[in-house]
Amino acid sequence: MPDQIRENSSPPSGTHDRFALVTGASSGIGACFARALAARGMNLVLVAKSRSKLEAIKAEIQAKFPRRVEVIEQDLSAPGAAERLHSELKDRGILVDLLVNNAGFGAQGEFWQLPLARQTEMLRLNIVTLTELTHLLLPAMIARRSGGIINVSSTAGFQPIPYSSVYAATKAYVTSFSMGLTEEVRASGVKVLALCPGGTATNFFDAGRFDKISFPGGLQSPEAVVEAGLRALDRGRSLVVTRFVNRMMLFVQRLAPRRLVARQAGEMFRPRGIANRQ
């Protein structure tokens, strides 16, 4: 991984062909990863469903940095998406040095009332595609004895969350999978990180049609989340929970009965309409 490269500088010798692949790169945390990695001297592969938004991010980055930016429009929640993306990378002759599995979404409501098809898409995007992309790209990193993977998880994965039960469960998987994989590849020169932000100022809550939720300390900026993630990866950490207030909340939860933690989370995430019926 290239270290601390000044903005507006040319990539140092030997890094001209280094690529970071960022999924969900059209906005929020993904777009911030793209900007930060370009500043560090990496070329980019940006993947999301909206080509117009990706092209805007590409233009913004290339106006500041002499980087190669590849745009791939793809719905990663569709079956077989990871294989198609991997084939596209091979067709373009791209070797991925850093994989940022950022794409994901959530939904709020009673599990049995939310559309099953939408929740199945969530499982495919948050778990299946993330796992498949990691499986497809990791062997080449191990062969080169270098590379990194950042899996964007969430503090939601540390406890059950009623009314976002599937989403929280997907993030529990991402955190556990990432930390286990870290140990498997520790001697290979490849770094794997589970990045666990709390509430972040992105379009996540609007896209998932969440009612307004108040987070202690308010929402963190996506730029701060990315900075914390890249700093933790540089240090070879396997897990980072962003912000002191989030770490304190998780510590307190460990001391409380799990049933009580789930009940309190349910009070926080219960949609207004459901609260009115009870």
VMD Tcl script that draws the C-alpha trace (Angstrom):
set ca {
  {0.00 0.00 0.00}
  {1.41 3.44 -0.89}
  {1.87 5.56 2.23}
  {0.88 9.19 2.75}
  {1.23 10.72 -0.72}
  {0.72 14.44 -0.98}
  {-2.28 15.70 -2.89}
  {-1.71 16.78 -6.49}
  {1.54 14.78 -6.69}
  {2.33 12.22 -9.36}
  {2.39 8.56 -8.29}
  {5.83 7.45 -7.11}
  {7.86 5.09 -9.24}
  {6.46 1.56 -9.22}
  {2.88 2.53 -8.26}
  {1.60 3.58 -11.68}
  {-0.30 0.32 -12.14}
  {-1.64 -0.05 -8.60}
  {-5.43 -0.15 -8.49}
  {-7.98 0.12 -5.73}
  {-11.43 -1.27 -6.49}
  {-14.19 0.53 -4.60}
  {-17.76 -0.77 -4.68}
  {-20.64 1.55 -3.94}
  {-18.37 4.36 -5.11}
  {-20.98 6.79 -6.42}
  {-21.61 8.56 -3.08}
  {-21.03 8.57 0.65}
  {-18.24 6.45 2.13}
  {-17.40 4.89 -1.23}
  {-16.88 8.23 -2.96}
  {-14.75 9.42 -0.03}
  {-12.62 6.29 -0.31}
  {-12.11 7.05 -4.00}
  {-10.92 10.59 -3.29}
  {-8.66 9.55 -0.42}
  {-7.05 6.69 -2.35}
  {-6.43 8.89 -5.38}
  {-4.67 11.32 -3.04}
  {-2.51 8.41 -1.87}
  {-1.38 7.71 -5.43}
  {-3.63 4.84 -6.43}
  {-5.51 4.33 -9.65}
  {-9.15 3.44 -9.24}
  {-11.89 1.11 -10.36}
  {-15.22 2.62 -9.31}
  {-18.27 0.36 -9.28}
  {-21.93 1.26 -8.67}
  {-25.33 1.21 -10.39}
  {-25.27 4.85 -11.51}
  {-22.85 5.54 -14.37}
  {-23.58 9.27 -14.32}
  {-22.61 9.59 -10.66}
  {-19.47 7.50 -11.20}
  {-18.47 9.65 -14.16}
  {-18.90 12.76 -12.02}
  {-16.62 11.32 -9.32}
  {-14.12 10.31 -12.01}
  {-14.06 13.83 -13.47}
  {-13.64 15.37 -10.03}
  {-10.69 13.10 -9.18}
  {-8.94 13.47 -12.52}
  {-9.21 17.25 -12.28}
  {-7.01 17.05 -9.16}
  {-4.81 13.98 -9.65}
  {-3.06 12.29 -12.60}
  {-4.76 8.97 -11.97}
  {-6.32 6.32 -14.16}
  {-9.97 5.92 -13.15}
  {-12.04 3.08 -14.57}
  {-15.82 3.19 -14.24}
  {-17.93 0.03 -14.19}
  {-21.70 0.33 -14.02}
  {-23.07 -2.78 -12.34}
  {-25.77 -3.88 -9.91}
  {-23.81 -5.91 -7.39}
  {-26.97 -7.23 -5.74}
  {-27.76 -9.34 -8.84}
  {-26.85 -13.03 -8.89}
  {-23.45 -13.65 -10.49}
  {-22.40 -9.99 -10.19}
  {-19.00 -10.74 -8.68}
  {-18.05 -13.12 -11.50}
  {-19.08 -10.59 -14.12}
  {-17.08 -7.85 -12.43}
  {-14.04 -10.12 -12.16}
  {-14.26 -10.93 -15.86}
  {-14.47 -7.23 -16.69}
  {-11.33 -6.56 -14.67}
  {-9.47 -9.29 -16.54}
  {-10.65 -7.91 -19.88}
  {-9.26 -4.49 -18.92}
  {-5.98 -5.95 -17.68}
  {-6.45 -4.64 -14.14}
  {-4.78 -6.15 -11.07}
  {-6.44 -5.05 -7.85}
  {-4.09 -4.16 -4.98}
  {-6.80 -2.92 -2.62}
  {-10.40 -4.11 -2.53}
  {-12.88 -1.88 -0.70}
  {-16.12 -3.79 -0.26}
  {-18.30 -0.82 0.57}
  {-21.54 -1.45 -1.35}
  {-24.46 -2.32 0.89}
  {-27.87 -1.20 2.04}
  {-30.33 -1.64 4.87}
  {-34.07 -1.53 5.43}
  {-36.29 -0.66 8.37}
  {-39.53 -2.38 9.28}
  {-41.03 -5.63 10.49}
  {-39.21 -8.54 8.90}
  {-42.39 -10.29 7.74}
  {-43.78 -7.08 6.26}
  {-40.70 -6.05 4.28}
  {-40.59 -7.50 0.74}
  {-38.71 -10.79 0.72}
  {-37.15 -9.98 -2.67}
  {-35.63 -6.78 -1.29}
  {-34.22 -8.56 1.75}
  {-32.77 -11.26 -0.48}
  {-31.04 -8.54 -2.50}
  {-29.63 -7.24 0.77}
  {-28.21 -10.66 1.61}
  {-26.66 -10.98 -1.85}
  {-25.09 -7.52 -1.80}
  {-24.00 -7.28 1.84}
  {-22.79 -10.88 2.15}
  {-22.64 -12.94 -1.04}
  {-21.06 -10.46 -3.46}
  {-18.64 -9.26 -0.79}
  {-17.56 -12.84 -0.11}
  {-17.32 -13.77 -3.78}
  {-15.27 -10.69 -4.72}
  {-12.91 -11.40 -1.85}
  {-12.55 -15.03 -2.96}
  {-11.91 -14.03 -6.57}
  {-9.34 -11.28 -5.89}
  {-7.53 -12.58 -2.83}
  {-5.49 -15.39 -4.50}
  {-3.59 -12.93 -6.73}
  {-2.80 -10.75 -3.70}
  {-1.47 -13.76 -1.83}
  {0.62 -14.76 -4.86}
  {2.13 -11.22 -4.95}
  {2.45 -11.25 -1.15}
  {0.91 -7.80 -0.96}
  {-2.47 -6.16 -1.01}
  {-5.36 -5.21 1.20}
  {-9.08 -5.69 1.71}
  {-11.35 -3.30 3.59}
  {-14.81 -4.67 4.30}
  {-17.14 -1.90 5.40}
  {-19.19 -3.34 8.22}
  {-21.07 -1.43 10.94}
  {-21.53 -1.11 14.68}
  {-24.95 -2.60 13.87}
  {-23.22 -5.97 13.59}
  {-22.37 -6.11 17.30}
  {-25.94 -6.58 18.55}
  {-29.35 -7.71 17.30}
  {-31.37 -4.78 15.95}
  {-35.13 -5.35 15.77}
  {-36.73 -3.72 12.72}
  {-33.38 -3.99 10.94}
  {-32.84 -7.63 11.82}
  {-31.48 -8.78 8.44}
  {-29.21 -5.76 7.99}
  {-27.65 -6.16 11.45}
  {-27.15 -9.87 10.81}
  {-25.37 -9.18 7.51}
  {-22.96 -6.83 9.24}
  {-22.29 -9.38 12.00}
  {-21.26 -11.74 9.21}
  {-19.01 -9.15 7.57}
  {-17.17 -8.41 10.82}
  {-16.71 -12.06 11.77}
  {-15.67 -13.10 8.26}
  {-13.14 -10.27 7.99}
  {-11.50 -10.91 11.34}
  {-11.26 -14.63 10.68}
  {-9.75 -14.01 7.27}
  {-7.20 -11.64 8.80}
  {-5.69 -14.53 10.73}
  {-5.72 -16.85 7.72}
  {-3.67 -14.45 5.59}
  {-1.52 -12.87 8.30}
  {1.70 -14.48 7.02}
  {0.97 -13.71 3.36}
  {1.56 -9.95 3.38}
  {-2.13 -9.22 2.75}
  {-4.05 -7.03 5.20}
  {-7.78 -7.44 5.90}
  {-9.80 -4.91 7.89}
  {-13.35 -4.79 9.18}
  {-14.31 -1.10 9.24}
  {-17.23 -0.52 11.61}
  {-18.68 3.00 11.59}
  {-21.76 4.02 13.51}
  {-24.28 6.52 12.18}
  {-22.69 8.31 9.23}
  {-23.84 11.35 7.26}
  {-24.62 9.63 3.95}
  {-27.78 8.78 2.00}
  {-27.96 5.36 3.72}
  {-30.99 6.20 5.84}
  {-32.88 7.84 2.98}
  {-32.16 4.96 0.61}
  {-33.34 2.43 3.21}
  {-36.41 4.55 4.04}
  {-35.50 4.76 7.70}
  {-37.41 7.01 10.05}
  {-35.20 9.62 11.67}
  {-32.88 7.98 14.22}
  {-30.90 9.91 16.81}
  {-27.34 8.72 17.39}
  {-25.28 9.71 20.44}
  {-22.86 12.37 19.27}
  {-24.76 12.82 15.99}
  {-23.67 11.52 12.61}
  {-20.00 11.13 11.72}
  {-18.70 12.48 8.43}
  {-17.85 9.87 5.78}
  {-14.44 11.51 5.36}
  {-13.64 10.77 9.01}
  {-14.77 7.16 8.59}
  {-12.47 6.70 5.60}
  {-9.53 8.34 7.37}
  {-9.98 5.98 10.33}
  {-10.20 2.98 8.03}
  {-7.07 3.77 6.02}
  {-5.11 4.57 9.16}
  {-6.12 1.23 10.70}
  {-5.20 -0.66 7.53}
  {-1.78 1.01 7.47}
  {-1.23 -0.24 11.02}
  {-2.26 -3.79 10.15}
  {-5.33 -3.84 12.37}
  {-8.13 -6.33 11.76}
  {-10.96 -4.25 13.25}
  {-11.69 -0.59 13.81}
  {-14.79 0.92 15.37}
  {-14.85 4.59 14.48}
  {-15.32 7.29 17.14}
  {-14.87 7.06 20.87}
  {-18.62 7.33 21.56}
  {-19.29 4.23 19.42}
  {-16.57 2.24 21.17}
  {-17.94 3.23 24.57}
  {-21.47 2.19 23.62}
  {-20.26 -1.22 22.48}
  {-18.27 -1.65 25.69}
  {-21.34 -0.90 27.80}
  {-23.45 -3.30 25.73}
  {-21.04 -6.12 26.51}
  {-21.88 -5.72 30.20}
  {-25.66 -5.87 29.69}
  {-27.85 -8.96 29.05}
  {-28.24 -9.57 25.31}
  {-32.04 -9.54 25.57}
  {-31.94 -6.09 27.14}
  {-29.54 -4.83 24.45}
  {-31.91 -6.10 21.72}
  {-34.90 -4.49 23.42}
  {-33.17 -1.13 23.69}
  {-32.06 -1.33 20.06}
  {-35.65 -2.08 19.12}
  {-36.81 1.08 20.87}
  {-34.27 3.07 18.88}
  {-35.05 1.57 15.48}
  {-38.82 0.96 15.76}
  {-40.61 2.85 12.96}
  {-43.06 5.51 14.09}
  {-46.07 3.73 12.60}
  {-45.37 0.56 14.54}
  {-44.89 2.50 17.78}
  {-48.34 4.07 17.30}
  {-50.01 0.66 17.06}
  {-48.59 -0.59 20.37}
}
mol new
graphics top color blue
foreach p $ca { graphics top sphere $p radius 0.5 }
foreach p [lrange $ca 0 end-1] q [lrange $ca 1 end] { graphics top cylinder $p $q radius 0.2 }
display resetview
